[in-house]
């Protein structure tokens, strides 16, 4: 009977060793998982094993992810720094070790959960993020943005059609020292976009995304070589000492433009270029004889870019009643 018990015990031992070898249990599973250097977008993951190894695998994802569907990293040390996490979000990670002697991986560790911060204590947020106010800051295919409190390591702009989900947009990386300005080009005409900005702080990760700033591009221009003026506005009207009537106007324009034409017709009449005044000033007073007090007039404006660049489209009308 004792012999039978001894044989049975030896059989169990052999079976257990065979089972451990087949499922990786002969290789010690990593333990004491932890996290440090936590920010809103980064975390340093580390763990302990009681063997020396040159290879580890880490799998991580948002809390509740199914193993096999997460992000897997193969690293040579018992720690790894992960980036591009989402702020204020719970994550889970697992780790396993490659055993050099047996040539197999250990079992995956038990999961370790952590929550990223809402802000980054090591990377300040940009401030005063907005569309620039220069005349040519907005066109049919670009929008200029500016902000303060940029970081010396650079910034990132993320943008997309108004209402897009942050993380799914197009990203422009800015690596110049202390950036505070960006021109976002190749946009669609007459389209509303959302823009976000964040600082990049080297090994300290990223600041929070600031935004959105929402703005629309202009309509497709009549002539891409001569951009239409914008913000054509009446600033007053009156009567000269001679009895003629004057009308004051101002507008914004591309920085390369220095010559314009203004046409006048009675309000409600079809557009006509029979009466045109040329000017080299973008804040101008025009005087007309034969204009009737109390009569409303429509004014139109276009840029004259000269040579082969030609003219912009006519913009307007701006309707003004003669005083």
Secondary structure in CASP SS format (residue, H / E / C, confidence):
PFRMAT SS
TARGET T0000
AUTHOR 0000-0000-0000
METHOD secondary structure of the structure
MODEL  1
X C 1.00
X H 1.00
X H 1.00
X H 1.00
X H 1.00
X H 1.00
X H 1.00
X H 1.00
X H 1.00
X H 1.00
X H 1.00
X H 1.00
X H 1.00
X H 1.00
X H 1.00
X H 1.00
X H 1.00
X H 1.00
X H 1.00
X H 1.00
X H 1.00
X H 1.00
X H 1.00
X C 1.00
X C 1.00
X C 1.00
X C 1.00
X C 1.00
X C 1.00
X C 1.00
X E 1.00
X E 1.00
X E 1.00
X E 1.00
X E 1.00
X E 1.00
X C 1.00
X C 1.00
X C 1.00
X C 1.00
X C 1.00
X C 1.00
X E 1.00
X E 1.00
X E 1.00
X E 1.00
X E 1.00
X E 1.00
X C 1.00
X C 1.00
X C 1.00
X C 1.00
X C 1.00
X C 1.00
X C 1.00
X E 1.00
X E 1.00
X E 1.00
X E 1.00
X E 1.00
X E 1.00
X E 1.00
X C 1.00
X C 1.00
X C 1.00
X C 1.00
X C 1.00
X C 1.00
X C 1.00
X C 1.00
X E 1.00
X E 1.00
X E 1.00
X E 1.00
X E 1.00
X C 1.00
X C 1.00
X C 1.00
X E 1.00
X E 1.00
X E 1.00
X E 1.00
X C 1.00
X C 1.00
X C 1.00
X C 1.00
X C 1.00
X C 1.00
X C 1.00
X E 1.00
X E 1.00
X E 1.00
X E 1.00
X E 1.00
X E 1.00
X E 1.00
X E 1.00
X E 1.00
X E 1.00
X C 1.00
X C 1.00
X C 1.00
X C 1.00
X E 1.00
X E 1.00
X C 1.00
X C 1.00
X C 1.00
X C 1.00
X C 1.00
X C 1.00
X E 1.00
X E 1.00
X E 1.00
X E 1.00
X C 1.00
X C 1.00
X C 1.00
X C 1.00
X C 1.00
X C 1.00
X C 1.00
X C 1.00
X C 1.00
X C 1.00
X C 1.00
X E 1.00
X E 1.00
X E 1.00
X E 1.00
X E 1.00
X C 1.00
X C 1.00
X C 1.00
X C 1.00
X C 1.00
X C 1.00
X E 1.00
X C 1.00
X C 1.00
X C 1.00
X C 1.00
X E 1.00
X E 1.00
X E 1.00
X E 1.00
X E 1.00
X E 1.00
X C 1.00
X C 1.00
X C 1.00
X C 1.00
X C 1.00
X C 1.00
X E 1.00
X E 1.00
X E 1.00
X E 1.00
X E 1.00
X E 1.00
X E 1.00
X C 1.00
X C 1.00
X C 1.00
X C 1.00
X C 1.00
X C 1.00
X C 1.00
X C 1.00
X E 1.00
X E 1.00
X E 1.00
X E 1.00
X E 1.00
X C 1.00
X C 1.00
X C 1.00
X C 1.00
X C 1.00
X C 1.00
X E 1.00
X E 1.00
X E 1.00
X E 1.00
X C 1.00
X C 1.00
X C 1.00
X C 1.00
X C 1.00
X C 1.00
X C 1.00
X E 1.00
X E 1.00
X E 1.00
X E 1.00
X E 1.00
X E 1.00
X E 1.00
X E 1.00
X E 1.00
X C 1.00
X H 1.00
X H 1.00
X H 1.00
X C 1.00
X E 1.00
X C 1.00
X C 1.00
X C 1.00
X E 1.00
X E 1.00
X E 1.00
X E 1.00
X E 1.00
X E 1.00
X E 1.00
X C 1.00
X C 1.00
X C 1.00
X C 1.00
X C 1.00
X C 1.00
X C 1.00
X C 1.00
X C 1.00
X C 1.00
X C 1.00
X C 1.00
X C 1.00
X E 1.00
X E 1.00
X E 1.00
X E 1.00
X E 1.00
X E 1.00
X E 1.00
X E 1.00
X E 1.00
X E 1.00
X C 1.00
X C 1.00
X C 1.00
X C 1.00
X C 1.00
X E 1.00
X E 1.00
X E 1.00
X E 1.00
X E 1.00
X E 1.00
X E 1.00
X E 1.00
X C 1.00
X C 1.00
X C 1.00
X C 1.00
X C 1.00
X C 1.00
X C 1.00
X E 1.00
X E 1.00
X E 1.00
X E 1.00
X E 1.00
X E 1.00
X E 1.00
X C 1.00
X C 1.00
X C 1.00
X C 1.00
X C 1.00
X C 1.00
X C 1.00
X C 1.00
X C 1.00
X E 1.00
X E 1.00
X E 1.00
X E 1.00
X C 1.00
X C 1.00
X C 1.00
X E 1.00
X E 1.00
X E 1.00
X E 1.00
X E 1.00
X E 1.00
X C 1.00
X C 1.00
X C 1.00
X C 1.00
X C 1.00
X C 1.00
X C 1.00
X E 1.00
X E 1.00
X E 1.00
X E 1.00
X E 1.00
X E 1.00
X E 1.00
X E 1.00
X E 1.00
X C 1.00
X C 1.00
X H 1.00
X H 1.00
X H 1.00
X C 1.00
X E 1.00
X C 1.00
X C 1.00
X C 1.00
X E 1.00
X E 1.00
X E 1.00
X E 1.00
X E 1.00
X E 1.00
X E 1.00
X C 1.00
X C 1.00
END
